[in-house]
Amino acid sequence: MGTAANKSLPGRSLRGTVAFLICSVLLLLLSSGQSARAEVRFDVFLGFDGVVPDGSWFPVVFEISNDGPAFRGTVELGPANRNQSQTRTMVLELPTGTTKRFVMPVFSSTAGTAGWDARLLDEKSRVRAESANLRVRKIVQHGLPVTAAMTRSPQGVPTLPDVNQRQSGYQPIIARMQPNIFPDNPIGLEGLDTLYLNPERALELKAPQALALQAWVYSGGHLVVGIEQPVHVNGNEWLRNLLPCQLEGTGTADKHPEVQEWLTRFFNDYEGGFTSEKDPLPTTQVLFHRNNSANPYSNLKPDDKFEQASIQIAKGKLKDGTVLIGTAERPLAITAKRGRGQVTVLMFSPELEPFLSWSNRPWFWSRLTGVPVELFSTENLNYYSSRSVDGVFGAMIDSRQVRKLPVGWLLLLLVGYLVVIGPLDQYWLKKINRQMLTWLTFPAYVALFSVLIYVIGYRLRAGETEWNELHVVDLMPMGERADFRGHTFASIYSPVNARYAVGSEQPFATLRGEYMGNVGAGQEASKAVVEQRDNHFVAEVSVPVWVNQLFVADWWRQDAPPVKFTISRQGTEHVVHVDNDLEVAVSGLLLALEGQMYTLGDVPARQGRDFRFAKSSGTTLQNFVNSYGNGLAGAAAQRQHAFGSTEGGHLPNNIETATAASFISKSNPQQMNNYNGYGNFVAPHGFDLSPLVGRGDAVLFAWAGGYTPIKPLNKFSARRGQRNTMFRVAMPVESKL
């Protein structure tokens, strides 16, 4: 008995050993899998500290650390609801022990309000890390400024006053940004209106970040800098050159009533800006105001504690610009134009006492950042906007191959179908006494009308692949060079269901679909996969059969300006000199100046030309927009209808229409009081040039037919197509003009 038992022990021991080894291997695999997942850190930062502007670009910053084995990763970002929108990707190498950080510009629409999904995949498409259903803190509506701050401490972040209780949904906030995740892509910064920058934190910005910030300023951003120690500015070359003053030391101001006086001084509204020379526009984003809004600043009471406290100020010499607060001998704030943007220097630190405890501090930041005053005084305010300016350019360049069946003919065809399958079928079958044949005649009618509908649709819609481009290029001169900010509107007509390859190799470039505004629930009306390669892109777009699809490529680069102009006054006339360095002529030049629009003429290729005109020879800018922009809303609406008039969905593809669209806010001057859902427009930040003309700049519009400033976006052949470019050049005009 004992012997038999002893003989069985080795078998049991072997089975136990095998089971133990299997369990050990499973545990090892499980732990190694968990360890592998733990070796990858995947952080995603949406917008400006979670604040996102509606209908504009914002940055998504990724930070990926890999402490495990090296692999080739693919980052995917898309709306959590996976609707008709775009998926953005980026491929990158992730060696062992590395941390990589990059920015992906994303266009904001309500497609992302349900959240964003971000995933990191390896070469085998396995998910190595993910962040699902990422939410933004706040989506800022059109007409409200987007403000961020890069402060030394959280306590120094500017604050804003509370708005009217009924307008709590429009409460503006100021986002805090960190230097290490500050975007290095100027397109990603475009949705930002105002940035407060602490010079000490500016020293932490790397060269690409500083370049992006300067490009943002010259494209229309408002940079506010508060001085604590001049050495933080003088030791930073790019910031020192950007400011309108030369700092030389510090001092103390025992009394500073000018700050309170500036805050409570009455101002006049002009499209959200301040019209006097000492109160320049705080932003180039169109901020809509009611003309009868009360001034909430006029009743602010002085803070005795603040007024009696001494404040440390910086001393320096004015290089250019205007004293905003204080006097020329003792400026407390200086402002100056920089391209289409603006730099304001506070000669004191708003992060130190006594300013930090000033009771009117929120109102100071509210006025400096351009918060609309009606938020504090109007109870029934609505920043509703119906459709995007994209629809206007789509109506200009959409293929004319598509012909729409009038609604009357469609109804007549439907009535005919019902008559045939109903009374007519019953009548003639009864007359021949063959009612049972309806089992054969009815399918025959369906087949006949199906063929008829197909033939009609084919005759109306069939055609050849067509690709049209219209480049709207803003030139911001900077000495011998200029910043190019391009908006390439591209329309593709497809005779079949197909996917098409597009791409751009500009230093900074990205792609989006047509923004529909509130009419299309804020979604992008397209479906595409956009792969970011460094700071440019390649994409595959899907286009349904017999459909015009609009895409917009936004890009930025620096180069020698191809079109330049100067303006002066000689007696009662203005003299404008235009230099055209292009290989093609620019035609139909228009000039917006002092609220007037002037028609100049043509300039041949590689030549310059002078134009003389009297001030009385122009037409008001509003009348110009009314003349050429009267049909913008109707065309943008018609092109979204499946059935509609043929002419109503198209606009002339010329400089007059494109120029009228450049002042899209003037196409409906009753924006704030008209909510008919038809005439209101929205545009991406900086596209509408009304604030530039409002602050006194001159804007030249030049049309180059058949010319493109970049390589064509399409990477496929199209049987039909056209390409045109409109340059928009803005120049400051001195008051002595």
Buried (B, 14 or more C-beta within 10 A) or exposed (E): EEEEEEEEEEEEEEEEEEEEEEEEEEEEEEEEEEEBEEBBEBBBBBBBBBBBBBBBBBBBBBBBBBBBEEBEBBBBBBBBBEBBBBBBBBEBEBEEEEEBBBBBBBBBBBBBBBBBBBBBBBEEEEEBBEBEEBEBEBBBBBBBBBBBBBBBEEEBBBBBBEBBEEBEEBBBBBBBBEBEBBBBBBBBBBBBBBBBBBBBBBBEBEEBBBBBBBBBBBBBBBBBBBBBBBEBBBEBEEBBEBBBBBBEEBEEBEEBEBBBEBBBBEBEBBBBBBBEEBBBBBBBBBBBBBEEBEBBBEEBEBBEEBBEBEBBBBBBEBEEBBBBBBEEEBBBBBBBBBBBBBBBBBBBBBBBEBBEEBEBBBBBBBBBBBBBBBBBBBEEBEBBBBBBBBBBBBBBBBBBBBEBBEEEEBEEBEEEBEEBBEEBBEEEBEEEEEEEBBEEBEEEBEEEBEEEEEEBEEEBBEBEBBBBBBBBBBBBBBEEEBBBBBBBBBBBBBBEEBEBEBBBEBBBBBBBBBBBBBBBEBBBBBBBBBBBBEBBBBBBBBBEEBBBBBBBBBBBBBEEBBBBBEBEEEEEEBBBEBBBEBEBBBBBBBBBBBEBBBBBEBBEEEEEBEBEBEEEEBEEBBEBBBEBBEBBBBBBBBBBEEEBEBEBBBBEBBBBBBBBBBBBBBBBBEBBEBBEEBBBBBBBBBBBBBBBBBBBBBBBBBBBBEBBBBEBBBEEEBEBBEBBBBBBBBBBBEEEE
